[in-house]
Amino acid sequence: MKRDELSNQEVLERAIDSWNRGDLAQYLRLYSDDVVLHGYAGVEPGIANVGQFYETWWAAFPASQLILDDAVAAGDKVACRFRITGTHGGAFQGMAPTGCPISVSGFTILRFSGGACVERWSLVDSLGLLTQIGALGAG
């Protein structure tokens, strides 16, 4: 089945399956070439920039798992609550790897067009992440 024949939620669920298999290239197929991410400081529009953001994440938290806790689809949008679990195994924002486990929660709304996410709004517990890896003095 082609991506544009799937529901938006099915496209998202397939992307999450790719993430959890460690297939970044397949995960990135979730996004359009001109995707815009809101709530990700410093990530400029476009798939190349989004890809670079996720490559940096995966280098810092290799083999992380993306868990979809809830998802609701309406019209051209899918809203979901998620968690990312893993281990701090590479440098992250200038901090050397600590080996600390992480579990980071977040909410996101994805807007789709033609079977691809063209825009995404996210809120992630970045403070919790930094605390878990000891960047704020506690780990």
C-alpha positions as CSV (number, residue, x, y, z in Angstrom):
1,M,0.0,0.0,0.0
2,K,1.3,3.5,-0.9
3,R,1.8,6.1,1.7
4,D,-0.9,8.3,0.2
5,E,-3.4,5.4,0.5
6,L,-2.9,5.1,4.2
7,S,-4.6,7.2,6.9
8,N,-2.5,9.9,8.5
9,Q,-2.4,7.9,11.7
10,E,-1.2,4.8,9.8
11,V,1.6,6.8,8.2
12,L,2.7,8.0,11.7
13,E,2.5,4.5,13.1
14,R,4.7,3.1,10.3
15,A,7.2,5.9,10.9
16,I,7.3,5.0,14.6
17,D,7.9,1.3,13.6
18,S,10.8,2.5,11.5
19,W,12.2,4.5,14.3
20,N,12.1,1.6,16.7
21,R,13.9,-0.6,14.1
22,G,16.7,1.9,13.9
23,D,15.8,2.9,10.3
24,L,16.2,6.7,10.3
25,A,15.9,7.0,6.5
26,Q,12.6,5.2,6.6
27,Y,11.4,7.3,9.6
28,L,12.2,10.5,7.7
29,R,9.8,9.5,5.0
30,L,7.1,10.7,7.4
31,Y,8.0,14.2,6.5
32,S,7.5,16.3,3.3
33,D,10.6,17.9,1.7
34,D,9.6,21.3,3.0
35,V,8.4,20.2,6.5
36,V,8.3,22.8,9.3
37,L,8.9,21.8,12.9
38,H,7.6,24.2,15.6
39,G,9.0,23.8,19.1
40,Y,12.4,22.5,18.1
41,A,14.8,25.4,18.7
42,G,17.3,25.9,15.9
43,V,15.7,23.4,13.4
44,E,15.1,25.3,10.2
45,P,12.4,24.2,7.8
46,G,13.2,21.4,5.3
47,I,13.9,17.7,5.4
48,A,17.7,18.1,5.4
49,N,17.6,20.2,8.6
50,V,15.1,17.8,10.2
51,G,17.2,14.9,9.2
52,Q,20.3,16.5,10.8
53,F,18.3,17.1,14.0
54,Y,17.3,13.5,14.2
55,E,20.9,12.2,13.3
56,T,22.2,14.3,16.3
57,W,19.5,12.8,18.5
58,W,20.3,9.3,17.4
59,A,24.0,9.8,18.0
60,A,23.3,10.9,21.5
61,F,20.6,8.3,22.3
62,P,21.3,5.3,20.1
63,A,18.6,2.6,19.8
64,S,16.1,4.9,21.5
65,Q,12.5,3.7,21.4
66,L,9.5,5.8,20.5
67,I,6.3,4.8,22.3
68,L,2.9,6.2,21.2
69,D,0.8,6.4,24.3
70,D,-2.3,8.0,22.7
71,A,-3.2,9.3,19.2
72,V,-6.3,11.1,17.9
73,A,-6.8,11.8,14.2
74,A,-9.1,14.5,12.9
75,G,-9.1,16.0,9.4
76,D,-5.5,16.6,8.2
77,K,-4.1,16.3,11.7
78,V,-2.9,13.7,14.2
79,A,-2.4,14.6,17.8
80,C,-0.5,12.3,20.1
81,R,1.1,11.8,23.4
82,F,4.5,9.9,23.3
83,R,7.5,8.8,25.2
84,I,11.1,8.3,24.1
85,T,13.2,5.8,26.1
86,G,16.8,5.0,25.7
87,T,20.3,5.6,27.1
88,H,22.6,8.6,26.9
89,G,25.3,7.0,24.8
90,G,26.7,9.9,22.8
91,A,27.4,13.6,23.2
92,F,24.3,15.8,23.6
93,Q,24.4,19.6,23.6
94,G,28.1,19.5,24.5
95,M,27.7,17.0,27.3
96,A,29.7,13.8,27.2
97,P,27.7,10.5,27.3
98,T,26.7,9.4,30.8
99,G,25.2,6.0,30.2
100,C,22.1,7.3,32.1
101,P,18.7,5.9,31.1
102,I,16.2,8.4,29.8
103,S,12.4,8.5,29.5
104,V,11.1,11.7,27.9
105,S,7.5,12.5,27.4
106,G,5.9,14.9,24.9
107,F,2.9,16.0,23.0
108,T,2.8,16.7,19.2
109,I,0.3,17.6,16.5
110,L,1.2,16.7,13.0
111,R,-0.5,18.2,9.9
112,F,-0.5,16.1,6.8
113,S,-0.8,16.7,3.1
114,G,-0.5,14.1,0.4
115,G,0.4,11.4,2.9
116,A,3.3,13.3,4.5
117,C,3.7,15.5,7.5
118,V,4.1,19.1,6.3
119,E,4.0,20.8,9.7
120,R,4.5,19.7,13.3
121,W,4.0,21.4,16.7
122,S,5.7,19.7,19.7
123,L,6.2,20.2,23.4
124,V,8.8,17.9,24.9
125,D,10.0,17.6,28.5
126,S,13.5,19.0,27.8
127,L,14.1,19.9,31.4
128,G,13.3,16.4,32.5
129,L,15.7,15.0,29.8
130,L,18.6,17.3,30.9
131,T,17.9,16.4,34.6
132,Q,18.0,12.6,33.7
133,I,21.4,12.9,32.0
134,G,22.9,15.0,34.8
135,A,23.2,18.2,32.8
136,L,21.5,20.1,35.6
137,G,23.4,18.6,38.5
138,A,21.1,15.6,39.2
139,G,21.0,12.3,37.4
